[in-house]
């Protein structure tokens, strides 16, 4: 049985809060930043996809399906971290903004890894 609280478990709550931060960051980019609009759209897509896949996992048909959804979320989180690093290394994101966003992303990644491992262990899956 999948042990996941829809009404606000830590992974649910933190992935959604991170998606909100990504949207707010995206909204703060100005029209003068149009040269990087492809990168901005990529981080918006990957950063919000994490939460979407976590929420989709709530109605997984099996433990394997649940793990699959979380693996997709984990890939999206890893991609998001890449975009955050790129925006930081090109001085689009300042140190403070990057450190805050990267810390939140890392926390979501850690929760995803832990959830995947726990589900595999509890359901004796490889």
C-alpha positions as MATLAB code, in Angstrom:
seq = 'XXXXXXXXXXXXXXXXXXXXXXXXXXXXXXXXXXXXXXXXXXXXXXXXXXXXXXXXXXXXXXXXXXXXXXXXXXXXXXXXXXXXXXXXXXXXXXXXXXXXXXXXXXXXXXXXXXXXXXXXXXXXXX';
ca = [
       0.000    0.000    0.000;
       1.239    3.468   -0.848;
       1.888    5.548    2.246;
       1.308    9.096    1.026;
      -0.863   11.795    2.582;
      -2.635   13.827   -0.086;
      -3.594   16.569    2.323;
      -0.097   17.851    2.760;
       2.749   15.450    3.428;
       6.216   16.982    3.338;
       6.928   16.017   -0.279;
       3.538   17.270   -1.433;
       3.878   20.537    0.485;
       7.493   21.291   -0.381;
       7.227   20.399   -4.072;
       4.172   22.652   -4.404;
       5.842   25.506   -2.500;
       8.884   25.144   -4.764;
       6.647   25.329   -7.855;
       5.141   28.558   -6.487;
       8.661   29.979   -6.012;
       9.586   29.014   -9.579;
       6.495   30.762  -10.963;
       7.231   33.871   -8.897;
      10.849   33.878  -10.077;
       9.662   33.550  -13.681;
       7.267   36.473  -13.215;
      10.123   38.684  -12.012;
      12.068   38.313  -15.226;
      11.557   41.444  -17.280;
      10.728   41.957  -20.926;
      14.299   43.146  -21.398;
      15.391   39.597  -20.543;
      13.809   38.299  -23.757;
      17.130   36.901  -24.993;
      16.919   34.232  -22.312;
      13.227   33.477  -22.661;
      13.943   29.889  -23.768;
      15.912   29.218  -20.585;
      13.235   30.891  -18.464;
      10.533   28.754  -20.041;
      12.630   25.629  -19.468;
      13.072   26.308  -15.748;
       9.376   27.179  -15.458;
       8.466   23.890  -17.118;
      10.846   21.661  -15.180;
      10.378   23.449  -11.843;
       6.597   23.167  -11.913;
       6.645   19.641  -13.329;
       8.148   18.352  -10.090;
       5.013   19.193   -8.140;
       2.728   18.018  -10.947;
       4.345   14.574  -10.941;
       4.307   14.337   -7.149;
       0.607   15.163   -7.188;
      -0.010   12.707  -10.015;
       1.663    9.994   -7.933;
      -1.100   10.369   -5.346;
      -3.381    8.352   -7.601;
      -0.820    5.817   -8.758;
      -2.234    2.440   -9.711;
       0.511    0.480   -7.978;
       3.699    0.970   -5.984;
       5.652    0.646   -9.233;
       3.537    3.378  -10.834;
       4.047    5.550   -7.740;
       7.824    5.090   -7.975;
       7.754    5.834  -11.702;
       6.007    9.167  -11.122;
       8.497   10.087   -8.409;
      11.403    9.162  -10.699;
      10.021   11.563  -13.299;
       9.759   14.258  -10.607;
      13.356   13.517   -9.599;
      14.566   13.932  -13.192;
      12.708   17.239  -13.421;
      14.244   18.398  -10.127;
      17.705   17.544  -11.419;
      17.009   19.486  -14.620;
      15.756   22.428  -12.575;
      18.978   22.431  -10.558;
      20.888   22.592  -13.834;
      18.921   25.671  -14.946;
      19.422   27.309  -11.543;
      23.173   26.756  -11.816;
      23.189   28.158  -15.341;
      21.245   31.276  -14.310;
      23.594   31.772  -11.364;
      26.780   31.222  -13.365;
      25.619   33.771  -15.949;
      24.776   36.319  -13.216;
      21.042   36.268  -13.944;
      20.445   34.974  -10.413;
      22.422   36.608   -7.626;
      24.111   34.545   -4.914;
      21.325   35.012   -2.371;
      18.551   34.072   -4.806;
      20.477   31.097   -6.118;
      21.380   29.758   -2.677;
      17.778   29.957   -1.531;
      16.319   28.334   -4.652;
      19.062   25.681   -4.812;
      18.536   24.794   -1.138;
      14.808   24.306   -1.732;
      15.455   22.247   -4.853;
      17.999   20.100   -2.997;
      15.503   19.512   -0.209;
      12.870   18.362   -2.693;
      15.438   16.068   -4.342;
      16.303   14.548   -0.954;
      12.617   13.960   -0.184;
      12.078   12.340   -3.573;
      15.063   10.020   -3.155;
      13.921    9.073    0.344;
      10.335    8.436   -0.796;
      11.493    6.259   -3.678;
      13.823    4.227   -1.438;
      11.181    3.800    1.272;
       8.517    2.714   -1.202;
      10.881    0.217   -2.820;
      11.845   -1.185    0.589;
       8.269   -1.394    1.880;
       7.086   -3.110   -1.285;
      10.207   -5.228   -1.788;
      10.869   -3.703   -5.213;
      14.231   -3.267   -6.922;
];
